[in-house]
Amino acid sequence: MNARLALLSTVAPGVAESEVFRLALQHAVGELGALGALGGMIHLRGPMSALRLVSTAGLPPALTRSWEIVGQEGPLAPALALREGNGVWVPLSPAGAADSPDAAWPGTGLAALPLYSGNRGTGALSVLMDASGEPEPDHWEFLRAVASWTEDRMGQAPPPTGPARPAQQPEHNGERLRQALKEVSVGSWDWNIRTGELIWDEAALELYGTLPQDYTGKVENWMRCVHPDDLPPTLAAADRAIRTGEVFEAEYRVRKLDGTWGWTQARARPTYDERGEPHRMIGVGWDSNEPRSARAALSRALRHMSDGFLAMDDDWRITFANLEAERTLGFSEEELFGCLLWDLPAAEQVPGLEIRCRQAAAAEKSVSFDVRLPNGRLCHLRLVPGPDGRTIYFTDVTEKRRLEEERRSAERAATERAARIGELTAALAKATTSVDVVDAVARGVLPPFEASGLVVQTVEGDRLHTVGSVGYPDDVLAVLDGRERTQSSPLWDAILAGTPLFLSTPHEFSAHYPELADLPARAGKQSWALLPLTASGHTFGICAVTFDHPRRLTDEERTLLTATSALVAQALERARLFDAEHTRSRELQRSLLPRDLPDLPACSAAARYLPAGQGMDVGGDWYDIIPLSGGQVALVVGDVMGHGLPEAATMGRLRTAVHTLADLELPPDEIMSHLNDIVGAMGEESYVTCLYALYDSTTRVCSITRAGHPPPALLHPDGTVVFPPLAADPPLGAAEPPFETTEVQVPEGSVLALYTDGLVESSRREMDEGMAALAEVLRTAHADGTVTDLELLCERITSTLLPAGQQTADDAALLLARMHALPDSRIASWPLPKDPRAAGQARALIRKQLTAWDLEDLTPTTELLASELVGNVIRHARGPMRLRLLHGAALICEVFDGSLTMPRIRRATETDEGGRGLQLITALSQRWGTRYTPTGKCIWTEQTLQTAPDAVPDVPRQAAPDPLERMFLGLPGLGEDFDGDLDALAFGDQD
């Protein structure tokens, strides 16, 4: 050890620092080599928190590349030794450790010691050890001795020597700067001492050999480009200037972009905050490598360069001006020398110039901004503050700014078009119908291209069919629609060619299609972009985008329109399939709803069905009016939850089931129970709401049962509107029978409104609000007389609750019925005893009542029907028995009894003594049936009246053929001399 230290002591003072570092590492690694030392390295402390690698021994560049710049606050050995001020042993990271610069290194660890200059740490010496591990104490002593020797020789090393220059007389600092600025291009820099941020202008980037993409804005950028031999004295000079407040001046080599080393000079001055702490250092640098001849050439270039250039001292007096500055300011350099910049007429006429320049100088920061000169030209000015004054570069950028604005405008237009195309793509993705597609194209294509017209047509056979258009009069559309393939047309030419066709002027249009030369003037169009619509390799239509002025589209615009047409084609093809499916679904749904409402004595009605808005599939809303016996009528409304063909089919099944169950004359609650069974058998996903109202015109009572459906609205003759309180049973498919029936008294002339939830409920309105709105419309209609016309009332309700422009997400059904009561004078009812004489009593009562109603023509038939019905009760049923006649649009004869046994018609053989009674009833009546009552059953018959009940004939009626004569003619005991006296015949009602 002592021998190596003795060798080092023989090195004479004044050796370059690079040689000092080489010798120190060579002997340190050599001495510890017996213990397994593999190599070593020296880092020097730079500005702020960085250590720069300046020398290595025994370590390949591949290993040391990540150690070129080491953070002083990091965990690596050099930084740790410098922070602790003593030797440290740092084991290497395990192999494969992430984000560790020593993960791939051989050996066990690094032994590092700090290097000092006076009391300030300046760097660290590190030795990589092999398997032997941490050095022994005597080896640590040797390393400390080597470090001390290194510190001593670093202080005695000479400063870097710049390139040889001819001898020159010393100049005043300001004069020297002025001369330098005349001769070379100056790069300015601004270093934040606290944060390490470093700002270079373009000239500085070029001076220090750094590409813009490699520039990180940190002081490490500068440390990497300085020659290792020149870095220590340069860092020392910067540190001295920061501590003393002196001007920083240094000359050192930097790596150029081509990899060579070149000499540069730098000059800067530090600034301090209010506490006296160093804050920033702002300075300039320039290339000092050129010979005098090159410097003279640069001076001439600066004098004659196209940009204006001014140099000023600290008092803003001009010390140099080139030819462009002379021309702009209107004075020669001799006249400008020594003048204040602000006293020049050209500067006085630039608003705010002095304030902006003084603010930049006070901040000691380079600034750039545009100013408007008195002659109207736009000039870009760059102010660079320096230690001995300021420099100003200014360039006429009028044309440049104009081109930039045009480019920005074009970019904005392109961005807007791209945004519109994005919006169009999104709109087309949402479009479900052909109308939606045309609307989306009109909104997304016409505005960005400043187009005024659009026509979308599809091929149907050998003709074109217009799907939609914008900006075209009807007479022009009539010419375009239905145009045959054989007729000359630019639309057909583009379709057949399968490529876009662009016509830029009316003259170009007329030249290609002379027979259509008048069409541009009629349509008001002067240029056309005809885009064929192709999907799955098949061209099925055309999209014509037209302009009301001559327009020659650019290649970019044509490409964009062509790409747009592909999007439109895909969307339109999808929409056409949806339209076809939707049309079939609508037709199916319409076929499942009542075509016409029956005209009944018990009620007059009107109804509306409103499908959901565009894009929605068919729904399952329905309504119905079912005429029943005994002056009764059933009003039904329902809603199958969901949309689609399955829901529409379910609606049809349920409507048929309701008809079937109603024809059985079942009570409303039983009908609802059967419907619940049907829906429950369809699956767990099926739910239906339904309301069934049974109105009896003889009692003016409406029996209502509902399953999850909103209650009906009842408009009374006095204008009041009520919603009857009904039991809130769950929807069909989820309900548990029995259902509750509510009876409501309905005055003559009242209007009953049945509806589905789509009429009163939406995303914007709760159901309670919608029901209140419906009640208000009904009250208003009663006040202004609209209620007298149910069709007008339907229109008012739907237009008020579902405005035409409002998109609806659900179907809506509305059924209005004005209820009519059968007058008491048209009703006759009698109790009958349960004995064989009851049939004779019934015939007598019938003769008397029909005579009072002026229906003598129906007396024989009615007597025969009543006799058969009464006789059937006497033989097969039990009492009490009652006979009722109803004189409405038809004559109804009803016989009530206390039995639940229903008669069944059957075919009687020749030997059967009975079984012909119901056949007789079928032959004599228009229709007949039975229904259950709370106390038993009712058998009824219905006969058609010869005239309306209240009609008074103006002429004598011809005698109608007697149905009894037609039926019994030729029977034994009967003949042409039969006088119609049924009491003379035996019906089994006698003892």
Secondary structure, DSSP 8 states (H G I E B T S, - for coil): -HHHHHHHHTS-TT--HHHHHHHHHHHHHHHHGGGTEEEEEEEEE-STTEEEEEEEES--HHHHGGGSEEETTSSSHHHHHHHHTS-EEEE---TT-TT-TTTT--SSEEEEEEEEETTEEEEEEEEEE-TT-S--HHHHHHHHHHHHHHHHHHHHS---------------HHHHHHHHHHHS--EEEEEETTT-BEEE-HHHHHHTT--GGG--SBTHHHHHHB-TTTHHHHHHHHHHHHHH---EEEEEEEE-TTS-EEEEEEEEEEEE-TTS-EEEEEEEEEE--S-HHHHHHHHHHHHH-SSEEEEE-TT-BEEEE-HHHHHHHTS-HHHHTT-BGGGSHHHHTSTTHHHHHHHHHHHT--EEEEEE-TTS-EEEEEEEEETTEEEEEEEE-HHHHHHHHHHHHHHHHHHHHHHHHHHHHHHHHH--SHHHHHHHHHHHTHHHHT--EEEEEEEETTEEEEEEEES--HHHHHHHTT-BTTS--HHHHHHHHTS-EEE-SHHHHHHH-GGGTTHHHHHT--EEEEEEEEETTEEEEEEEEEESS-----HHHHHHHHHHHHHHHHHHHHHHHHHHHHHHHHHHHHHHS-SS----SSEEEEEEEE---TT---EEEEEEEEE-STTEEEEEEEEEEEESHHHHHHHHHHHHHHHHHHHTT--HHHHHHHHHHHHHTT-TT--EEEEEEEEETTTTEEEEEEES----EEE-TTS-EE---------BTT--S----EEEE--TT-EEEEE-HHHH-BTTB-HHHHHHHHHHHHHHHHHHTGGG-HHHHHHHHHHHHS-TTS--SS-EEEEEEEE----GGGEEEEEE-SSTTHHHHHHHHHHHHHHHTT-GGGHHHHHHHHHHHHHHHHHH--S-EEEEEEESSEEEEEEEES-----------TT-SSS-HHHHHHHHSSEEEEEEETTEEEEEEEEE-SS-TT---SS-------HHHHHHTTSTT-STT----GGGS--S---
